Amino acid sequence: MREISAGMSPLAWRQLGEEEFAVAWEKYYAVPPPGTPLRAFRIPDSFDSRLPALQPLLAEFHGRLLRAFRDCLPLGRKMFALDYHHPSFEFDPHVPFESGPLDPGHWPVTVLPEGDDTIYVAHDLSFGTTSAWDPQSITFFGEALLERLAVKRPRLLDGWERV
């Protein structure tokens, strides 16, 4: 189970209670809404986020995604970081991390699913990421997020099959 730990700002992450999680999961499980632009990538079978050689790419991935979340979400607005099997959170990407925001270990809900059903989504459903349909893939959705990731595409996605 991942919880708030050193390096994570408790101001950026607020753990959801059971009832709040149930309501959020019910509302956001079917993201993105019909007609929303999306890009999905299959995570290679050989992918292992623990490999030291991948750490620079993972740091870049998380940094670019965090920047994109900040660009897409007005100050004062928050998003959900949902994980069906572990604690879920409301997340404010504008609050600085205490240390290591590019370290995936400082995100209590993994962005890359690693076998879990995870969703990062703006409260208004306008953008986010999901692996809830297929825990071996990641889907980015929403025009604003896709535009930002097209400009600063994370190199981690290079060579990943589009689905």
N, C-alpha and C positions, 0 to 999 in steps of 0.2 A: 504494500500500500504506500502511495506517495503522499506526503503531507508537506506542509510549509516547513522548510528547513533553512539552514544558513544560506545566505545569498539571495533568498527570496524576500521581497518586501511584503510584510503582512498587510500593507495598505493596498497593494496591487491585487492580492488574492483573498477572496472571502469564501470560505467553504460553505456550500449549500447544505441545509438541513434535508432530512429524508423527504418530507412533503414538498419542499421547494424543488428538490431534484426531480421528483416524480412529475411535477407539473412541467418543468423545463424540458425533461426528456420527451414527454408526450408531445409537447409543442414543436420541438426542434428535431426530433428523430427523422422526419421526412424531408429535411433540408437537402438540397435547395428547393425552393418553390418551383413549380412547373414554369418553363420558359426562361429560367435564370441561366445566363451563360456559365459554362463550367469547363474545367480541364481536369482530367483524371489520369493518374500515372500508376502503373503496376510497380510495386516494390519488388526488386529482384530477389529471388530465392536466396542468393548469396549475401544479401544485405545483413550486416550485423553492426549495430550502432556502437558496440563496445570496441570495435577495432581501432587501434590508435591512428592508423592512416586516415580514417574517416573523420577524425575530430575537427580538423580545420574546415572541412566541407559542412559538417553539422553546425559548427559555429556560424559559418556564413549563412547557411539556410535559416537558422533561428533568428539571426540578426536581420536578414532581409524580410523575413515574415513579420517580425516585430515592427520594423519600420513601415511595412505595408499596412499592418493593423492600425498603427498610429495615424498614418495618412488617411485611411478610410473612415476612421471613427472620430467624430468631433470631441474636443476636450469636454470632460464631464460625463461622457457616455461610457458604458461598459459593455462587455460581451460575456458570453458563457463559455467556459471550458468544461465540457461534459465528458465523462468516462463512465460507461455503463457498469464496469466492474470495480471501480475504485472511487474515492472521494471526487466530487465535482466542485467547481468554483465559479464565482463571478469574478471577472478579470478586468482590470483597468490597465491597458497597455501603455497609457501615458505616465503612470507612476514609475519612476526609475527603479530598477532593480538595485538592491543594496550592493551586489557584486555579481559578476559573471552572467549578465543577461543572455549572452550568446551560448552559454553552457546549457545543453538540453536538460541536464540534471537539476537546473534551477527553475524548471517549469513543472509544476505538480501534476499536470495532465500532459502526457506526451502528445506532440503534434504529429509525429510519425507513429502510426498505430502500434507497431510491434505486437500485433495479434489482438489488440484491444479495439473496442468500438469507441472511438473518440470523435468529438465534435467541438470546434471553435466556431462560434457564430455570434454575429451582432444581434442585439435584442430585436431589431427590426427585420431580421432575416436578409439584409441587403448583401452580406458577404460572409465568407467563412471557409472552413475546411471540414471535411468529414471523412471518416473511414468506416462509418456505421453500416454502409451497404456491403463492404468487402474489406475485412481487416488486413488484407494483403495489398491494398491500394490506398492512395490518398487523392481526394478530390478537392480542388480549389474552386470556389464559385463566387459569383458576383462580378459585375463589370469593373467596378473600381479596383477590387483586389487583383483581378486578372490583368488589368492595365499596368498596375504597379509591378507585378511579378514579371510581366513581359519586358519591362524596362530594366529591371534588376533581377533577372532569372537566376535562382540559386543553381550553382554548378552541380550540386548533388543530384539534380534532376536530369542532367545530361546523360543520355543513353538509356534512361528509363523508358519503357514502352508506354505509349499513350493508349489509354483504353476508353 
